[in-house]
Amino acid sequence: MQRKLTSLLVGLGLLGGTFLATAGTAQGHGYTDSPVSRQQLCGNGTVRGCGQIQWEPPSVEGPKGFPTRGPADGRICAGGNGRFSELDDPRGGAWPATALAAG
């Protein structure tokens, strides 16, 4: 009985150690598609005149450390990347919008 219990505990310890060793930090990039992002609106052709982002919508990435070290206000949509500055253009409020509700 004691041998079975010891084996079980060792097995669980190894399993837990393996899980912790393979668990990493979460990292991500890209854009949202629900609700649709400005990048996706340009990529799917809903909005025209978007510059380079229309061919590579998932390419907007801000610097690491956002929001503490992120792009300045007014440059957030392009991630502070001048190549995609068209995303920061307010277009007179003409970007298609999605109404969101809490919850």
ABEGO torsion letter per residue (X at the ends): XAAAAAAAAAAAAAAAAAAAAABBBBBBBEBBAOBBBAAAAAAAGABBGAEAAAABAAABBBBBGOAAABBBBGAAAAGGBAAAAAAABAGGGABBBBBBBBX
